[in-house]
Amino acid sequence: MSNTQTPEINRDKVIIQTSVVGILTNVFLAVFKSAVGVLSNSIAVVLDAVNNLSDALSSIITIVGTKLSAKLPDKKHPLGYGRIEYLTAMIISGIVLFAGITSAVKSVKKIIHPEKPDYSMVSLLIIAVAVVVKVFLGNFVKSRGKKVNSGSLVASGSDALNDAILSGSVLASAVIFKLTGLSLEAYVGLAISVFIIKSGIDMMRETLDQILGTRADKAVTDKIVDILVEEPQVYGAYDLILHNYGPDQNLASVHLELPDTMTVQEVDRLTRKLEAKVYRETGVILTGVGVYSRNTGDSEAARLQNEVRRRVLAHDWAVQFHGFYVDTETKEMRFDVVMSFDISPREGLDTLYAEMRRAYPGYKITIAPDVDVTVAE
């Protein structure tokens, strides 16, 4: 039990430690930038400082989310609390969006009622140092986030790198003012606001995708299918569906095509072996294994299978054909078809049923439509 918990504990530790570094750094930068902004009467620098505070708040929420998501499963939530990380990421995106909108309003007011800034060399030096610090912080946080598969840390790291660009633009506008007397800082502040708003929207869109559910990573599904079909008794692995309950917390179900001569005891032994192997090599918990029966020792059944496969896959929207079984004595035939999103399931089924009934009159035909969730051909 301890072996399975150790990676998660280490992951939480990395996220919390990295977030603490982000909090301290951003608070430090916010204090100095706000002082520079007030003393130099620069709205752009003040808004940059506000952005640092929102980053610090985001890191605090990341820590809270990580702690809550690490709670052990209980009676009410038997699959754990991992998805809380997605909710905290949504809150962070909301904070970023609010900060951007607020900054845009202040910048527009400054454009309407302009005030000339007054930058000192010390101010310019502090802003320059802030750019360098943000570059290092962004790369550090982003790399740690990728290492432990934390969307919140990756987003925070990317945001910090964006901040470096924004701070650089503030520095550029300050230098231009010192050299030419042309004040662009209100316009730079507006540009920063637009940039922040876009970041907030992008973060919110990405988090919504995670909450709604997206197509599983093809590298992961291909790996699982490869593991399953390595067994000589497995003719194919189909209908693989991954259910995500938080970062690195995936459950899966699948159908295996097995020979019709296998006993229940043999199937039980095989599925237990595969469940252990899939978890060991991918970390995915195989919670459900269904079975398709393949006709063996019947040349007529094999001929029909090849013939039906050819007819079905002649349609561009038929992505995959599997689960075929036929009883030539009782005249019963069944198979599954994975259909792309280019056609409605009803339309696809009507087309296939019409073709199959014309080609095989007298047969009772059952076609099961499958959704194109993870198809690994």
ZALUMGU-284051 format. One record per residue: x, y, z of N, C-alpha, C in turn; residue in three letters. Coordinates in steps of 0.2 Angstrom, whole numbers. Layout:
// residues N
  n.east  n.north   n.up  ca.east  ca.north  ca.up  c.east  c.north   c.up  residuo
       X        Y      Z        X         Y      Z       X        Y      Z      ALA
...
// end
This chain:
// residues 377
  n.east  n.north   n.up  ca.east  ca.north  ca.up  c.east  c.north   c.up  residuo
       4       -6      0        0         0      0       4        6      0      MET
      10        6      4       14        12      4      17       13     -3      SER
      19        8     -7       22         9    -13      17       13    -18      ASN
      11       12    -17        6        15    -22       5       23    -20      THR
       6       24    -13        5        31    -11      11       35    -12      GLN
      17       32    -12       23        37    -12      23       41    -17      THR
      22       39    -24       22        44    -29      18       50    -28      PRO
      11       49    -26        7        54    -25       9       59    -20      GLU
      12       56    -14       14        60     -9      20       65    -11      ILE
      25       62    -15       30        66    -18      27       71    -23      ASN
      22       69    -27       19        74    -31      16       80    -28      ARG
      13       79    -22       10        84    -18      15       89    -15      ASP
      21       85    -13       26        89    -10      29       94    -15      LYS
      30       91    -21       33        95    -26      29      101    -28      VAL
      22      100    -29       18       105    -30      18      111    -25      ILE
      17      109    -19       17       113    -13      24      118    -13      ILE
      29      114    -13       36       118    -12      37      123    -18      GLN
      35      121    -24       35       125    -30      31      131    -29      THR
      25      130    -27       20       135    -26      22      140    -21      SER
      25      138    -15       28       142    -10      33      147    -13      VAL
      38      144    -17       43       148    -20      40      153    -24      VAL
      34      151    -28       31       156    -32      27      162    -28      GLY
      24      160    -22       21       165    -18      26      170    -16      ILE
      32      167    -13       37       172    -10      40      177    -15      LEU
      41      174    -21       44       178    -26      39      183    -29      THR
      33      181    -30       28       186    -32      27      191    -27      ASN
      26      190    -21       25       195    -16      31      200    -16      VAL
      37      197    -16       43       201    -16      43      206    -22      PHE
      41      203    -28       41       208    -34      35      213    -33      LEU
      29      211    -31       24       215    -30      25      221    -26      ALA
      29      220    -20       30       225    -16      35      230    -19      VAL
      40      228    -22       45       233    -25      41      236    -31      PHE
      38      233    -35       34       236    -41      29      241    -39      LYS
      25      239    -34       20       244    -32      23      251    -29      SER
      29      250    -26       33       256    -23      35      260    -29      ALA
      38      256    -34       41       260    -40      35      263    -44      VAL
      29      260    -45       24       262    -48      21      269    -45      GLY
      20      269    -38       17       274    -35      22      280    -35      VAL
      29      279    -34       34       284    -34      35      287    -41      LEU
      34      283    -46       35       286    -53      29      288    -56      SER
      23      287    -52       16       288    -55      15      284    -62      ASN
      17      278    -62       16       274    -68      11      269    -67      SER
       5      269    -71        0       264    -70       2      258    -73      ILE
       6      257    -78        9       251    -81      12      247    -75      ALA
      17      250    -71       20       247    -66      16      244    -61      VAL
      11      249    -59        6       247    -53       2      241    -56      VAL
       0      241    -62       -4       235    -64       0      229    -65      LEU
       7      230    -66       11       224    -66      12      221    -59      ASP
      12      225    -54       12       223    -47       6      219    -45      ALA
       0      222    -48       -6       219    -46      -6      212    -49      VAL
      -3      211    -55       -3       205    -58       1      200    -54      ASN
       7      202    -51       11       198    -47       7      196    -41      ASN
       3      200    -38       -1       198    -32      -6      193    -34      LEU
      -9      193    -40      -14       188    -43     -10      182    -44      SER
      -4      182    -46        0       176    -47       1      172    -40      ASP
       2      177    -35        4       174    -28      -3      171    -25      ALA
      -8      174    -27      -15       171    -24     -16      165    -28      LEU
     -15      164    -34      -15       158    -38     -11      152    -35      SER
      -5      154    -33       -1       149    -30      -4      146    -23      SER
      -7      151    -20      -10       149    -13     -16      144    -15      ILE
     -20      146    -20      -26       142    -21     -23      135    -24      ILE
     -18      135    -27      -15       129    -30     -13      124    -24      THR
     -10      127    -19       -8       123    -13     -15      120     -9      ILE
     -20      125     -9      -26       122     -6     -29      117    -10      VAL
     -29      118    -16      -32       112    -21     -28      106    -20      GLY
     -22      106    -20      -18       100    -19     -19       97    -13      THR
     -20      100     -7      -21        97     -1     -28       94     -1      LYS
     -33       97     -4      -40        95     -4     -40       88     -8      LEU
     -37       89    -14      -37        83    -19     -34       77    -16      SER
     -29       78    -11      -25        72     -9     -29       68     -3      ALA
     -35       71     -1      -39        67      4     -41       60      1      LYS
     -41       56      6      -42        49      4     -50       48      2      LEU
     -51       43     -2      -58        41     -4     -62       40      3      PRO
     -69       42      2      -73        40      8     -80       38      5      ASP
     -85       37     10      -91        34      7     -95       38      2      LYS
     -94       45      3      -98        49     -1     -94       50     -8      LYS
     -87       50     -8      -83        51    -14     -79       45    -14      HIS
     -81       39    -16      -77        33    -16     -71       33    -21      PRO
     -71       37    -26      -66        38    -31     -61       44    -30      LEU
     -62       46    -24      -57        51    -21     -59       59    -23      GLY
     -54       63    -22      -56        70    -23     -51       73    -28      TYR
     -48       69    -32      -43        72    -37     -45       77    -42      GLY
     -52       77    -43      -54        82    -48     -55       89    -45      ARG
     -54       90    -38      -53        97    -35     -48      101    -38      ILE
     -43       98    -41      -37       102    -44     -40      105    -50      GLU
     -45      102    -54      -48       106    -59     -52      112    -57      TYR
     -55      111    -52      -59       116    -49     -55      122    -47      LEU
     -49      121    -44      -45       126    -41     -42      130    -47      THR
     -40      126    -53      -38       129    -59     -43      134    -62      ALA
     -49      132    -61      -55       136    -64     -55      143    -60      MET
     -54      142    -53      -54       148    -49     -48      153    -51      ILE
     -42      149    -52      -36       153    -54     -38      157    -60      ILE
     -41      154    -65      -42       157    -71     -47      163    -71      SER
     -52      162    -66      -56       167    -64     -53      174    -61      GLY
     -48      172    -57      -44       178    -54     -40      181    -59      ILE
     -37      178    -63      -33       181    -69     -37      185    -73      VAL
     -43      182    -75      -48       186    -79     -50      192    -76      LEU
     -52      192    -69      -54       198    -66     -49      203    -65      PHE
     -42      201    -64      -37       206    -64     -36      209    -70      ALA
     -37      205    -76      -36       208    -82     -41      214    -84      GLY
     -47      212    -82      -53       217    -84     -52      223    -79      ILE
     -50      222    -73      -49       228    -69     -43      232    -71      THR
     -38      229    -73      -32       233    -76     -34      237    -82      SER
     -38      234    -86      -40       237    -93     -44      243    -91      ALA
     -49      243    -86      -53       249    -84     -48      254    -82      VAL
     -43      253    -78      -39       258    -75     -35      261    -80      LYS
     -32      257    -85      -28       259    -91     -32      264    -95      SER
     -38      262    -97      -42       267   -101     -43      273    -97      VAL
     -45      273    -91      -45       280    -87     -39      284    -88      LYS
     -33      281    -87      -27       284    -88     -26      287    -95      LYS
     -28      283   -100      -28       286   -107     -32      292   -108      ILE
     -38      292   -105      -43       298   -105     -40      304   -101      ILE
     -38      302    -95      -35       307    -91     -27      306    -89      HIS
     -23      307    -94      -16       306    -94     -12      309    -88      PRO
      -7      306    -85       -3       309    -81       4      307    -82      GLU
       9      311    -83       16       309    -85      19      306    -79      LYS
      22      300    -81       26       296    -76      33      300    -74      PRO
      36      297    -69       43       300    -68      48      294    -65      ASP
      51      291    -70       55       286    -69      62      288    -66      TYR
      65      284    -61       72       285    -59      76      279    -62      SER
      82      280    -61       87       274    -64      86      268    -59      MET
      84      270    -53       83       264    -48      77      260    -50      VAL
      71      264    -52       65       261    -54      66      257    -60      SER
      70      259    -65       72       255    -71      76      249    -69      LEU
      80      249    -64       84       244    -62      80      238    -59      LEU
      75      241    -55       71       236    -52      66      232    -57      ILE
      64      236    -62       60       233    -67      64      228    -71      ILE
      70      229    -72       74       225    -76      76      218    -72      ALA
      77      219    -66       78       213    -61      72      209    -61      VAL
      66      212    -61       60       209    -61      59      204    -67      ALA
      61      207    -73       61       203    -79      65      197    -78      VAL
      71      197    -76       75       192    -76      73      187    -71      VAL
      70      189    -65       68       184    -60      62      181    -62      VAL
      57      184    -66       51       181    -69      53      175    -74      LYS
      58      176    -78       60       171    -83      63      165    -79      VAL
      67      166    -74       69       160    -70      64      157    -67      PHE
      59      161    -64       53       158    -60      49      154    -65      LEU
      47      157    -71       43       154    -75      46      147    -78      GLY
      52      147    -80       55       140    -82      55      135    -76      ASN
      57      137    -70       57       133    -64      50      130    -63      PHE
      45      134    -62       38       132    -61      36      127    -66      VAL
      37      129    -73       34       125    -78      37      118    -79      LYS
      44      118    -78       47       112    -78      45      107    -73      SER
      44      110    -67       42       106    -61      35      103    -62      ARG
      31      108    -65       24       106    -67      23      100    -72      GLY
      28      100    -77       28        95    -82      30       88    -79      LYS
      35       89    -74       38        83    -71      33       79    -67      LYS
      28       83    -63       23        79    -59      16       80    -62      VAL
      16       82    -69        9        82    -72       4       86    -68      ASN
       6       92    -67        2        97    -63       0      103    -68      SER
      -6      103    -70       -9       108    -75      -8      115    -72      GLY
     -10      115    -65       -9       122    -62      -2      124    -62      SER
       3      120    -61       10       123    -60      12      125    -68      LEU
      10      121    -72       12       122    -79       9      129    -81      VAL
       3      130    -80       -1       136    -81       3      142    -78      ALA
       4      141    -71        8       146    -67      14      148    -70      SER
      18      143    -73       25       144    -76      24      148    -82      GLY
      19      146    -86       18       149    -93      16      157    -91      SER
      12      158    -86       10       164    -84      16      169    -82      ASP
      20      166    -78       26       169    -76      30      171    -82      ALA
      31      167    -87       35       169    -93      32      174    -97      LEU
      25      174    -97       21       180   -100      22      186    -96      ASN
      22      185    -90       24       191    -85      30      195    -87      ASP
      35      190    -88       42       193    -90      42      197    -96      ALA
      38      195   -101       37       199   -107      33      205   -106      ILE
      28      205   -102       24       211   -100      29      216    -96      LEU
      33      213    -91       37       218    -88      42      221    -92      SER
      44      217    -97       49       219   -102      46      225   -106      GLY
      40      225   -108       36       230   -112      36      236   -107      SER
      35      235   -101       34       241    -96      41      245    -96      VAL
      46      240    -96       53       243    -95      55      247   -102      LEU
      53      244   -108       54       247   -114      50      254   -114      ALA
      44      254   -112       40       261   -112      43      266   -108      SER
      46      264   -102       50       268    -97      56      271   -101      ALA
      60      267   -104       66       269   -107      64      274   -113      VAL
      59      272   -117       57       277   -122      55      284   -119      ILE
      51      284   -113       49       290   -110      56      294   -108      PHE
      61      290   -105       67       294   -103      70      297   -109      LYS
      70      294   -114       74       296   -120      71      301   -124      LEU
      64      300   -125       60       305   -129      55      309   -126      THR
      53      307   -120       48       311   -117      41      309   -119      GLY
      41      304   -123       34       301   -125      32      296   -120      LEU
      26      297   -117       23       293   -112      18      288   -116      SER
      20      282   -115       16       276   -118      14      271   -113      LEU
      15      273   -107       14       268   -101       6      266   -100      GLU
       2      271   -102       -5       269   -101      -7      265   -106      ALA
      -5      266   -112       -6       261   -118      -3      254   -117      TYR
       3      254   -114        6       248   -112       2      244   -107      VAL
       0      248   -102       -5       245    -97     -11      242   -100      GLY
     -14      245   -105      -20       242   -108     -18      236   -112      LEU
     -12      236   -115       -9       230   -119      -8      224   -114      ALA
      -6      226   -108       -5       221   -103     -11      218   -101      ILE
     -16      222   -100      -23       220    -98     -26      215   -103      SER
     -25      217   -109      -28       212   -114     -24      206   -114      VAL
     -18      206   -113      -14       200   -113     -16      196   -107      PHE
     -17      199   -101      -20       195    -95     -26      192    -96      ILE
     -31      196    -99      -38       193   -101     -37      187   -105      ILE
     -33      188   -110      -33       182   -115     -30      176   -111      LYS
     -25      177   -107      -22       171   -103     -28      168    -98      SER
     -32      172    -95      -37       170    -91     -42      166    -95      GLY
     -44      168   -101      -49       165   -105     -46      158   -108      ILE
     -40      158   -110      -36       152   -112     -36      147   -106      ASP
     -34      149   -100      -34       144    -94     -41      142    -93      MET
     -46      146    -93      -53       144    -92     -55      138    -97      MET
     -54      140   -103      -55       135   -108     -52      128   -107      ARG
     -46      128   -106      -42       122   -105     -45      118    -99      GLU
     -46      122    -93      -49       118    -88     -56      116    -89      THR
     -60      119    -93      -67       117    -94     -66      110    -98      LEU
     -61      110   -103      -60       104   -107     -59       98   -102      ASP
     -55       99    -97      -53        94    -92     -59       92    -88      GLN
     -63       96    -86      -69        95    -82     -74       91    -87      ILE
     -75       93    -93      -80        90    -97     -77       83   -100      LEU
     -71       83   -100      -68        76   -103     -66       77   -110      GLY
     -60       75   -112      -57        75   -118     -55       68   -121      THR
     -53       68   -127      -50        61   -129     -44       60   -126      ARG
     -43       53   -124      -37        51   -120     -31       52   -124      ALA
     -26       53   -121      -19        53   -124     -18       47   -128      ASP
     -17       48   -135      -16        42   -139     -10       37   -137      LYS
      -5       41   -135        1        37   -133      -1       32   -127      ALA
      -5       34   -122       -7        30   -117     -12       24   -119      VAL
     -17       26   -123      -21        21   -126     -18       16   -130      THR
     -13       18   -134       -9        13   -138      -5        9   -134      ASP
      -2       11   -129        2         7   -124      -2        2   -121      LYS
      -8        4   -119      -13        -1   -115     -15       -7   -120      ILE
     -17       -5   -126      -19        -9   -131     -13      -14   -133      VAL
      -7      -11   -134       -1       -16   -135       0      -21   -130      ASP
      -1      -19   -123        0       -23   -118      -5      -29   -118      ILE
     -11      -27   -120      -17       -32   -120     -16      -37   -125      LEU
     -14      -35   -131      -14       -39   -137      -7      -43   -137      VAL
      -3      -42   -133        3       -46   -132       2      -53   -130      GLU
      -4      -54   -127       -6       -61   -125      -8      -65   -131      GLU
      -6      -71   -132       -8       -75   -138     -15      -76   -138      PRO
     -19      -76   -133      -26       -78   -133     -30      -72   -135      GLN
     -27      -66   -135      -31       -60   -136     -30      -58   -143      VAL
     -36      -59   -147      -36       -57   -154     -36      -49   -155      TYR
     -39      -46   -151      -40       -39   -151     -43      -35   -145      GLY
     -41      -29   -144      -44       -25   -138     -47      -19   -141      ALA
     -54      -18   -139      -58       -13   -142     -62      -10   -136      TYR
     -65       -4   -138      -70         0   -134     -66        2   -128      ASP
     -60        4   -128      -56         6   -123     -58       13   -121      LEU
     -60       14   -115      -62        20   -112     -59       22   -106      ILE
     -56       28   -105      -52        30    -99     -57       35    -96      LEU
     -57       35    -89      -61        39    -85     -56       43    -80      HIS
     -56       49    -81      -51        53    -77     -54       56    -71      ASN
     -51       55    -65      -53        57    -58     -48       62    -55      TYR
     -44       65    -59      -39        70    -57     -32       68    -60      GLY
     -27       72    -60      -21        71    -63     -18       64    -61      PRO
     -16       60    -66      -13        54    -65     -18       49    -61      ASP
     -24       50    -61      -29        46    -58     -34       43    -63      GLN
     -33       38    -67      -37        35    -73     -39       28    -71      ASN
     -45       27    -73      -49        21    -73     -50       19    -80      LEU
     -51       13    -82      -52        11    -89     -56        5    -89      ALA
     -60        4    -95      -64        -2    -96     -62       -4   -104      SER
     -62      -10   -105      -61       -12   -112     -64      -19   -114      VAL
     -65      -20   -120      -67       -27   -122     -62      -31   -126      HIS
     -61      -37   -124      -56       -41   -127     -59      -46   -131      LEU
     -56      -48   -137      -59       -53   -141     -55      -59   -140      GLU
     -59      -64   -138      -55       -71   -135     -59      -76   -139      LEU
     -55      -82   -140      -58       -88   -143     -64      -91   -139      PRO
     -69      -93   -143      -75       -96   -140     -74     -102   -136      ASP
     -67     -105   -136      -66      -111   -133     -63     -110   -126      THR
     -62     -104   -124      -59      -103   -117     -65     -104   -112      MET
     -63     -106   -106      -67      -107   -101     -67     -101    -96      THR
     -72     -100    -92      -73       -95    -88     -67      -94    -83      VAL
     -64     -100    -81      -59      -100    -77     -52      -97    -80      GLN
     -52      -99    -87      -46       -96    -91     -47      -89    -92      GLU
     -53      -87    -93      -54       -79    -94     -52      -75    -88      VAL
     -55      -78    -82      -53       -75    -76     -46      -74    -75      ASP
     -42      -80    -76      -35       -79    -75     -32      -74    -79      ARG
     -34      -74    -86      -31       -70    -90     -32      -62    -89      LEU
     -38      -61    -87      -40       -54    -86     -36      -51    -79      THR
     -36      -55    -74      -32       -53    -68     -25      -52    -70      ARG
     -22      -56    -74      -15       -55    -76     -14      -48    -80      LYS
     -19      -47    -84      -19       -41    -88     -20      -35    -84      LEU
     -24      -35    -79      -26       -29    -75     -20      -27    -71      GLU
     -16      -32    -69      -10       -31    -65      -4      -28    -69      ALA
      -4      -31    -75        1       -28    -80       0      -21    -82      LYS
      -6      -20    -84       -8       -13    -86      -6       -8    -81      VAL
      -8       -9    -75       -7        -5    -69       0       -4    -68      TYR
       4       -9    -68       11        -9    -67      15       -5    -72      ARG
      13       -5    -78       16        -2    -84      14        5    -86      GLU
       7        7    -84        5        13    -86       1       17    -80      THR
       0       14    -75       -3        17    -69     -11       18    -70      GLY
     -13       15    -75      -21        15    -76     -24        9    -73      VAL
     -29       10    -69      -33         4    -66     -38        2    -71      ILE
     -37       -5    -73      -42        -8    -78     -48      -11    -73      LEU
     -53       -7    -73      -59        -9    -69     -64      -13    -72      THR
     -64      -13    -78      -69       -18    -81     -67      -21    -88      GLY
     -68      -27    -88      -65       -31    -95     -71      -35    -97      VAL
     -74      -33   -103      -79       -36   -107     -76      -41   -112      GLY
     -80      -46   -114      -77       -51   -119     -81      -51   -125      VAL
     -78      -52   -131      -81       -53   -137     -79      -60   -139      TYR
     -83      -64   -141      -81       -71   -143     -80      -72   -150      SER
     -74      -75   -152      -72       -76   -159     -73      -83   -161      ARG
     -77      -84   -167      -78       -91   -169     -71      -94   -171      ASN
     -70     -100   -169      -64      -104   -170     -66     -110   -174      THR
     -62     -113   -178      -64      -119   -181     -70     -119   -186      GLY
     -72     -114   -188      -78      -113   -193     -76     -109   -199      ASP
     -74     -112   -204      -72      -109   -210     -77     -104   -213      SER
     -84     -106   -213      -89      -102   -215     -90      -96   -211      GLU
     -89      -96   -204      -89       -90   -200     -84      -86   -202      ALA
     -78      -88   -203      -72       -84   -205     -73      -80   -211      ALA
     -76      -84   -216      -78       -81   -223     -83      -75   -222      ARG
     -88      -76   -218      -93       -71   -217     -90      -65   -213      LEU
     -86      -66   -208      -83       -61   -205     -79      -56   -209      GLN
     -75      -59   -214      -71       -55   -218     -75      -52   -223      ASN
     -81      -55   -225      -85       -52   -230     -89      -46   -227      GLU
     -91      -47   -221      -95       -41   -217     -90      -36   -216      VAL
     -84      -37   -214      -79       -32   -212     -78      -28   -218      ARG
     -77      -31   -224      -76       -27   -230     -82      -23   -232      ARG
     -88      -25   -231      -94       -21   -232     -94      -15   -228      ARG
     -93      -16   -221      -94       -11   -216     -88       -5   -217      VAL
     -82       -8   -218      -77        -3   -218     -76        1   -225      LEU
     -81       -1   -230      -81         2   -236     -84        9   -235      ALA
     -87       11   -229      -89        17   -228     -84       21   -224      HIS
     -83       27   -226      -77        32   -223     -79       33   -216      ASP
     -85       33   -214      -87        35   -207     -86       29   -202      TRP
     -85       23   -205      -85        17   -201     -77       16   -199      ALA
     -76       18   -193      -69        19   -191     -66       12   -189      VAL
     -70        7   -186      -67         1   -184     -73       -4   -184      GLN
     -71      -10   -185      -76       -16   -185     -73      -21   -180      PHE
     -77      -24   -175      -75       -29   -171     -81      -32   -168      HIS
     -79      -37   -163      -84       -41   -159     -89      -45   -164      GLY
     -86      -47   -169      -91       -51   -174     -92      -58   -171      PHE
     -98      -60   -172      -99       -67   -170    -106      -70   -174      TYR
    -105      -76   -177     -111       -78   -181    -112      -85   -179      VAL
    -119      -87   -179     -121       -94   -178    -124      -96   -185      ASP
    -121     -100   -189     -124      -101   -195    -130     -106   -195      THR
    -131     -109   -189     -136      -114   -189    -143     -110   -187      GLU
    -142     -106   -182     -148      -102   -180    -149      -96   -184      THR
    -144      -94   -188     -144       -88   -193    -144      -82   -188      LYS
    -140      -81   -184     -139       -75   -180    -132      -72   -181      GLU
    -132      -66   -182     -125       -62   -183    -125      -56   -179      MET
    -120      -54   -176     -119       -48   -172    -112      -46   -172      ARG
    -111      -39   -172     -105       -36   -172    -105      -29   -170      PHE
    -100      -25   -168      -99       -18   -166     -96      -14   -172      ASP
     -98       -8   -172      -95        -3   -177     -94        3   -173      VAL
     -87        5   -174      -86        12   -171     -87       17   -177      VAL
     -91       22   -176      -93        27   -181     -90       34   -179      MET
     -87       37   -184      -84        44   -183     -90       49   -181      SER
     -88       55   -179      -93        60   -178     -95       63   -184      PHE
     -93       61   -190      -95        64   -196    -103       61   -198      ASP
    -105       56   -195     -112        54   -196    -115       52   -189      ILE
    -122       53   -189     -126        52   -183    -126       44   -182      SER
    -126       42   -176     -127        34   -175    -133       32   -178      PRO
    -139       35   -178     -145        33   -181    -144       32   -189      ARG
    -141       37   -192     -140        36   -199    -136       31   -201      GLU
    -130       30   -197     -126        25   -199    -129       18   -198      GLY
    -132       17   -192     -136        11   -191    -141        9   -196      LEU
    -145       14   -198     -150        13   -204    -147       10   -210      ASP
    -141       14   -212     -137        12   -218    -135        5   -218      THR
    -132        3   -212     -129        -4   -211    -134       -9   -211      LEU
    -139       -8   -207     -145       -13   -207    -148      -15   -213      TYR
    -149       -9   -217     -152       -10   -224    -147      -14   -228      ALA
    -140      -13   -228     -136       -17   -232    -135      -24   -230      GLU
    -135      -25   -223     -134       -32   -221    -140      -36   -222      MET
    -146      -33   -222     -152       -37   -223    -153      -39   -230      ARG
    -150      -35   -235     -150       -36   -242    -145      -42   -243      ARG
    -139      -41   -240     -134       -46   -241    -135      -53   -238      ALA
    -139      -53   -232     -139       -59   -228    -147      -60   -226      TYR
    -151      -61   -231     -158       -62   -229    -159      -68   -225      PRO
    -164      -68   -220     -165       -74   -216    -161      -73   -210      GLY
    -156      -69   -209     -152       -68   -203    -155      -63   -198      TYR
    -154      -65   -192     -156       -60   -187    -149      -56   -185      LYS
    -149      -50   -187     -143       -46   -186    -144      -41   -181      ILE
    -138      -41   -177     -138       -36   -171    -132      -32   -172      THR
    -132      -25   -173     -126       -21   -174    -126      -16   -168      ILE
    -121      -16   -164     -120       -11   -159    -115       -5   -161      ALA
    -118        1   -160     -114         7   -162    -109        9   -156      PRO
    -103       10   -158      -98        13   -153     -96       20   -155      ASP
     -95       24   -149      -92        30   -150     -85       30   -152      VAL
     -83       35   -156      -75        35   -157     -72       39   -152      ASP
     -71       35   -146      -68        38   -140     -60       37   -141      VAL
     -58       31   -141      -51        30   -142     -50       24   -147      THR
     -49       26   -153      -48        20   -158     -40       20   -159      VAL
     -37       14   -158      -30        13   -159     -30        7   -164      ALA
     -29        9   -171      -29         4   -176     -21        3   -178      GLU
// end
